[in-house]
Amino acid sequence: MEAIAPLIAASINAGTPLMLAALGLLINEKSGVVNLGAEGMMLVAAVIGFAVAVNTDSVAVGFVAGAAAGMLMAAFFSLLTVWLGTNQYATGLALSLFGGGASAYIGINYVGRSLENPKFAVPLLSDIPFIGTALFRQHPMVYLSLLLCGGIIWFLYRSRAGLVLRAVGESPSSAHALGYSVRRIRLAALLFGGACCGLAGAFLSLVYTPLWVEGMVAGRGWIALALTTFATWRPARVLIGAYLFGGVTIMTFHAQGLGVSIDSQLLSMLPYLATIVVLVLISTNANWIKLNMPASLGKNFNPN
Amino acid sequence: MLKMEKRPSPSVAMSWLSPVFAVLLTVICGAILFVALGKNPVTGLSVFLLEPIKDLQGWSEVGVKVAPLLLIAVGLSICFRSNVFNIGAEGQLVVGAIAGGAAGLYFDQGEGGGALMIAVVLLAGMAGGMAWASITAFLRDRFNANEILVSLMLVYVAQLLLSLLVHGPLRDPEGFNFPQSRMLSEGFLLPIILDQTRLHFGIVMALLASSLGWVFLSRSFAGYRLQVGGMAPAAARYAGFSSRKALWTSMLLCGALAGLAGTAEVLGPIGQLTPTVSPGYGFAAIIVAYVGRLHPIGVVFSSFIMALFYIGGELSQSRLGMPNAITGVFQGILLFSLLACDVLIHYKLSWRK
């Protein structure tokens, strides 16, 4: 039993960047905007966060820089899609392609450098057998991401602003008629999403692997996008989904250690295959998706 | 303040000019980028954009890159026109390369080959690409699974599959344990069409594909049905045009072309299977397709520009000591510029207080 605790801890650690990014994307999509640029935003945030942390010797400053980088890219994305009305899918794709190139470019001098990976433990709680090892020896960002999830649930379903946000995603023209600025609300949602994706990218390069390698996000941005569908746009299900995917990722690392003789490449395929399987399972029920999907998702709104 | 006014009807002139503006804007952004990096923008841009085409050797190298980009972009144009967002052409390319490469290695025992054999190998590659694309088509058709995400996930799976095979079953037994297959022999390589260069038969296939793609889209009823389904799904349903058929046709065509591109890379410039058969041609071709206006002839020009960026990136790496990733930055900027310039098709800019 005690042997499972580190695996649970590792799964939560691996699931955290997915959750952070997926929560941000969820807020985007609740406002009616789908941002396929998540992968690119995470890559740029990962390299910026890492570079800043190396130069300032502070992981916290690295996180702030990562979030800022994500927001900057999201601001650019908003300018194009929300104000200029460009196709959301194509623009997001461009952001991902650009982010891939730009991050490789920025990171060229940081390849092979590494950060110290300090150990964290919540006092007292971490000494509880099993539960302590499984839950209370995580990076503070892990607990912050849980708080974020709770905050988002409260925001979306208990606050007036959350109601407005959802209204914008369901029917931008009605929200506009009521006097809400659809563009500004979407901008705010996108900036928030960018910050979340930035934190997710920075988590990868500061906590998860503590180093920078080109393309290190390795599709997690896309998996996070799939997670929002998987969760049928509900934050609590994002949390469950992210930790499940974290578990799948960790299984691939430990399978060989547990004596399963499968090629490492086949194991590495698992998270991607799992994403496809989950997408298929969820999508089978078209009504389920239609019922929960923000009605204006992917459609631009022009108030003029 | 700068105001956007909706035009009564989309501007035809702008839809032609917008790609030109986009390229100019990219060049300007490129110049700013070079200045920001402390390089002379004129030298930077001339190495990036002019150096690659200053002699026949350079042109032929650009042609080597045009071949895969153009093949894939023709397929993607057909996909996007029928509203099928196949983003995973890179995966279809990789599996095509695996299938074609494996077939080539199987038949190639150091001798033989020739035109017929190469055709068989190319067909195997196309079949590989189609098979990979059909997974996405099937999951979309049967389960309504989002094709963007499925096709993308399959890119990562395809790359891992290639890595698995060149580390294992397809590895060259005499290759000192390097993860690569043995080299294909002369009779299995695509013929060189320009002496003293690397320009191979792939460019001919690519140009042929773009002509056939044009005929298909603008002169055939099947192509017409496909596009109606993309532009006006309700009208297509009313007319009895099947959206399932459009999905399958466009995905399989795109998969076949991407597979062909992958195999042509293996039988052309690479000559063997290696862990990376493509520097992201499948993704770059998305930009090529958009900049070429999803038009099979338009993409000939945009694939040329994109190929220029690849060679320009390599040259600025060796001449100016810039990292090769600058190519990706330029590619991204080009697509952003195009999307932004396309606003001018539907809107007019004017100053108003």
Interface residues (C-beta under 8 A of the other chain):
Chain A: L36 L80 L84 G85 T86 N87 Y89 A90 T91 L93 A94 L95 L97 F98 G99 G100 G101 A102 S103 A104 Y105 I108 E214 A218 G219 W222 I223 L225 A226 T229 D263 Q265 L266 S268 M269 Y272 L273 T275 I276 L279 V280 S283 T284 A286 I289 N302 N304
Chain B: M4 K6 F85 I87 L139 F143 N144 A145 N146 I148 L149 V150 L152 M153 L154 Y156 V157 L160 L161 S163 L164 H167 G168 G280 F283 A284 I286 I287 Y290 P323 A325 I326 T327 G328 V329 F330 Q331 G332 I333 L335 F336 L339 A340 D342 V343 H346 Y347
